[in-house]
Amino acid sequence: MSERTCAEIQRTEREHGDSWAGLRDGLWDGAVEAALRHYRAFLRQPGRYLDLCFPASPHPDSSLVDAANARDILQEALRSLPQPSRAELGRVVACLDAEFRRRTLPDPHAYRRLRWHAEWWHRRLYDGEFRW
């Protein structure tokens, strides 16, 4: 991403200074970088299809082990960034989302574990295991 977009992301993260690492719907210093790293790592796993996993560690960064939580952080950043930077980050996220949709399967029973307004990336199959 461009220097301008990186600077805007850092500014946006600092403005959300009331949040801390691991908070699902907030930003903190380095949140977007961490979310992109976890989202990409999830998609680099071998296999045709991937199942999401629940985070088990009390470590704050562990909530991003669930790729859907990492995607929440990216969505918060997209909502908060000014248009040129939003578009640039949006292009990166759109490519990752396409791969995510291709390699995960919809969960027909997601409504049982989710609040009604959960985003589409939370409505994918989970493997039922907790991971660090």
Short mmCIF file of the C-alpha atoms (twelve columns), coordinates in Angstrom:
data_MODEL
# 
_entry.id   MODEL 
# 
loop_
_atom_site.group_PDB 
_atom_site.id 
_atom_site.type_symbol 
_atom_site.label_atom_id 
_atom_site.label_alt_id 
_atom_site.label_comp_id 
_atom_site.label_asym_id 
_atom_site.label_seq_id 
_atom_site.Cartn_x 
_atom_site.Cartn_y 
_atom_site.Cartn_z 
_atom_site.pdbx_PDB_model_num 
ATOM 1   C CA . MET A 1   0.000   0.000   0.000  1 
ATOM 2   C CA . SER A 2   1.077   3.568   -0.522 1 
ATOM 3   C CA . GLU A 3   2.802   5.644   2.145  1 
ATOM 4   C CA . ARG A 4   -0.228  7.901   2.304  1 
ATOM 5   C CA . THR A 5   -2.569  4.996   2.996  1 
ATOM 6   C CA . CYS A 6   -0.224  3.578   5.639  1 
ATOM 7   C CA . ALA A 7   -0.066  6.993   7.322  1 
ATOM 8   C CA . GLU A 8   -3.867  7.319   7.232  1 
ATOM 9   C CA . ILE A 9   -4.231  3.842   8.746  1 
ATOM 10  C CA . GLN A 10  -1.839  4.755   11.563 1 
ATOM 11  C CA . ARG A 11  -3.669  8.029   12.190 1 
ATOM 12  C CA . THR A 12  -7.008  6.206   12.275 1 
ATOM 13  C CA . GLU A 13  -5.659  3.593   14.681 1 
ATOM 14  C CA . ARG A 14  -4.360  6.333   17.008 1 
ATOM 15  C CA . GLU A 15  -7.760  8.064   16.935 1 
ATOM 16  C CA . HIS A 16  -9.286  4.820   18.195 1 
ATOM 17  C CA . GLY A 17  -6.912  4.875   21.161 1 
ATOM 18  C CA . ASP A 18  -9.731  3.882   23.527 1 
ATOM 19  C CA . SER A 19  -9.463  0.316   22.209 1 
ATOM 20  C CA . TRP A 20  -6.857  -2.304  22.981 1 
ATOM 21  C CA . ALA A 21  -5.338  -5.259  21.166 1 
ATOM 22  C CA . GLY A 22  -7.792  -8.106  20.775 1 
ATOM 23  C CA . LEU A 23  -10.982 -6.074  20.974 1 
ATOM 24  C CA . ARG A 24  -13.084 -7.445  18.161 1 
ATOM 25  C CA . ASP A 25  -14.693 -4.239  16.994 1 
ATOM 26  C CA . GLY A 26  -12.030 -1.660  17.748 1 
ATOM 27  C CA . LEU A 27  -8.719  -0.453  16.415 1 
ATOM 28  C CA . TRP A 28  -5.406  -0.087  18.211 1 
ATOM 29  C CA . ASP A 29  -1.879  0.743   17.075 1 
ATOM 30  C CA . GLY A 30  -0.916  -1.959  14.566 1 
ATOM 31  C CA . ALA A 31  -4.425  -3.445  14.359 1 
ATOM 32  C CA . VAL A 32  -4.724  -3.336  10.563 1 
ATOM 33  C CA . GLU A 33  -1.270  -4.835  10.055 1 
ATOM 34  C CA . ALA A 34  -2.053  -7.622  12.554 1 
ATOM 35  C CA . ALA A 35  -5.461  -8.287  10.975 1 
ATOM 36  C CA . LEU A 36  -3.990  -8.477  7.462  1 
ATOM 37  C CA . ARG A 37  -1.218  -10.780 8.692  1 
ATOM 38  C CA . HIS A 38  -3.703  -13.158 10.352 1 
ATOM 39  C CA . TYR A 39  -6.164  -13.035 7.447  1 
ATOM 40  C CA . ARG A 40  -3.402  -13.848 4.950  1 
ATOM 41  C CA . ALA A 41  -1.966  -16.592 7.186  1 
ATOM 42  C CA . PHE A 42  -5.393  -18.206 7.405  1 
ATOM 43  C CA . LEU A 43  -5.705  -18.209 3.605  1 
ATOM 44  C CA . ARG A 44  -2.167  -19.615 3.132  1 
ATOM 45  C CA . GLN A 45  -3.102  -22.840 4.897  1 
ATOM 46  C CA . PRO A 46  -3.046  -25.966 2.731  1 
ATOM 47  C CA . GLY A 47  -6.217  -27.660 1.602  1 
ATOM 48  C CA . ARG A 48  -9.091  -26.898 -0.685 1 
ATOM 49  C CA . TYR A 49  -11.495 -25.824 2.031  1 
ATOM 50  C CA . LEU A 50  -10.762 -24.117 5.326  1 
ATOM 51  C CA . ASP A 51  -12.775 -24.042 8.537  1 
ATOM 52  C CA . LEU A 52  -12.658 -21.075 10.844 1 
ATOM 53  C CA . CYS A 53  -11.547 -21.719 14.422 1 
ATOM 54  C CA . PHE A 54  -12.423 -20.129 17.738 1 
ATOM 55  C CA . PRO A 55  -9.650  -18.347 19.662 1 
ATOM 56  C CA . ALA A 56  -8.774  -19.972 22.995 1 
ATOM 57  C CA . SER A 57  -5.868  -17.987 24.366 1 
ATOM 58  C CA . PRO A 58  -6.318  -15.113 26.807 1 
ATOM 59  C CA . HIS A 59  -3.569  -13.267 24.906 1 
ATOM 60  C CA . PRO A 60  -5.183  -10.162 23.363 1 
ATOM 61  C CA . ASP A 61  -3.879  -10.784 19.838 1 
ATOM 62  C CA . SER A 62  -5.317  -14.314 19.849 1 
ATOM 63  C CA . SER A 63  -8.815  -13.133 18.922 1 
ATOM 64  C CA . LEU A 64  -7.381  -12.634 15.424 1 
ATOM 65  C CA . VAL A 65  -6.763  -16.394 15.140 1 
ATOM 66  C CA . ASP A 66  -10.409 -16.418 14.099 1 
ATOM 67  C CA . ALA A 67  -10.118 -14.972 10.594 1 
ATOM 68  C CA . ALA A 68  -13.623 -13.539 10.953 1 
ATOM 69  C CA . ASN A 69  -12.422 -11.390 13.868 1 
ATOM 70  C CA . ALA A 70  -9.451  -10.242 11.791 1 
ATOM 71  C CA . ARG A 71  -11.928 -9.320  9.045  1 
ATOM 72  C CA . ASP A 72  -13.952 -7.314  11.603 1 
ATOM 73  C CA . ILE A 73  -10.872 -5.199  12.312 1 
ATOM 74  C CA . LEU A 74  -10.392 -4.579  8.590  1 
ATOM 75  C CA . GLN A 75  -14.048 -3.583  8.253  1 
ATOM 76  C CA . GLU A 76  -13.699 -1.112  11.122 1 
ATOM 77  C CA . ALA A 77  -10.656 0.389   9.405  1 
ATOM 78  C CA . LEU A 78  -12.521 0.606   6.092  1 
ATOM 79  C CA . ARG A 79  -15.381 2.456   7.806  1 
ATOM 80  C CA . SER A 80  -12.986 4.876   9.487  1 
ATOM 81  C CA . LEU A 81  -10.566 5.738   6.681  1 
ATOM 82  C CA . PRO A 82  -10.986 8.663   4.260  1 
ATOM 83  C CA . GLN A 83  -12.002 7.725   0.720  1 
ATOM 84  C CA . PRO A 84  -8.675  7.417   -1.156 1 
ATOM 85  C CA . SER A 85  -7.144  5.256   1.584  1 
ATOM 86  C CA . ARG A 86  -10.381 3.319   2.039  1 
ATOM 87  C CA . ALA A 87  -10.377 2.459   -1.661 1 
ATOM 88  C CA . GLU A 88  -6.769  1.269   -1.583 1 
ATOM 89  C CA . LEU A 89  -7.244  -0.901  1.517  1 
ATOM 90  C CA . GLY A 90  -10.580 -2.016  0.086  1 
ATOM 91  C CA . ARG A 91  -8.889  -3.423  -3.014 1 
ATOM 92  C CA . VAL A 92  -6.502  -5.455  -0.865 1 
ATOM 93  C CA . VAL A 93  -9.348  -6.727  1.324  1 
ATOM 94  C CA . ALA A 94  -11.550 -7.516  -1.702 1 
ATOM 95  C CA . CYS A 95  -8.897  -9.879  -3.098 1 
ATOM 96  C CA . LEU A 96  -8.572  -11.604 0.281  1 
ATOM 97  C CA . ASP A 97  -12.368 -11.782 0.628  1 
ATOM 98  C CA . ALA A 98  -12.692 -13.488 -2.751 1 
ATOM 99  C CA . GLU A 99  -10.226 -16.165 -1.650 1 
ATOM 100 C CA . PHE A 100 -11.980 -16.440 1.732  1 
ATOM 101 C CA . ARG A 101 -15.362 -17.000 0.054  1 
ATOM 102 C CA . ARG A 102 -13.827 -19.559 -2.288 1 
ATOM 103 C CA . ARG A 103 -12.075 -21.566 0.430  1 
ATOM 104 C CA . THR A 104 -14.672 -21.471 3.219  1 
ATOM 105 C CA . LEU A 105 -18.175 -22.861 3.171  1 
ATOM 106 C CA . PRO A 106 -21.376 -21.186 4.318  1 
ATOM 107 C CA . ASP A 107 -22.741 -22.414 7.637  1 
ATOM 108 C CA . PRO A 108 -26.493 -23.091 7.291  1 
ATOM 109 C CA . HIS A 109 -26.800 -23.098 11.091 1 
ATOM 110 C CA . ALA A 110 -24.831 -19.917 11.779 1 
ATOM 111 C CA . TYR A 111 -27.971 -18.197 13.012 1 
ATOM 112 C CA . ARG A 112 -27.832 -20.433 16.119 1 
ATOM 113 C CA . ARG A 113 -24.541 -18.966 17.324 1 
ATOM 114 C CA . LEU A 114 -24.633 -15.427 15.897 1 
ATOM 115 C CA . ARG A 115 -26.404 -12.226 16.550 1 
ATOM 116 C CA . TRP A 116 -28.769 -11.459 13.706 1 
ATOM 117 C CA . HIS A 117 -26.646 -8.658  12.230 1 
ATOM 118 C CA . ALA A 118 -23.340 -10.531 11.926 1 
ATOM 119 C CA . GLU A 119 -21.409 -9.887  8.726  1 
ATOM 120 C CA . TRP A 120 -21.172 -12.562 6.023  1 
ATOM 121 C CA . TRP A 121 -17.675 -13.672 7.064  1 
ATOM 122 C CA . HIS A 122 -19.036 -14.845 10.428 1 
ATOM 123 C CA . ARG A 123 -21.561 -17.052 8.649  1 
ATOM 124 C CA . ARG A 124 -18.963 -19.582 7.484  1 
ATOM 125 C CA . LEU A 125 -18.274 -23.049 8.891  1 
ATOM 126 C CA . TYR A 126 -16.216 -23.335 12.074 1 
ATOM 127 C CA . ASP A 127 -14.378 -26.510 13.022 1 
ATOM 128 C CA . GLY A 128 -15.546 -26.358 16.634 1 
ATOM 129 C CA . GLU A 129 -12.019 -26.395 18.062 1 
ATOM 130 C CA . PHE A 130 -10.384 -23.660 20.063 1 
ATOM 131 C CA . ARG A 131 -6.877  -22.606 18.993 1 
ATOM 132 C CA . TRP A 132 -4.093  -20.369 20.154 1 
# 
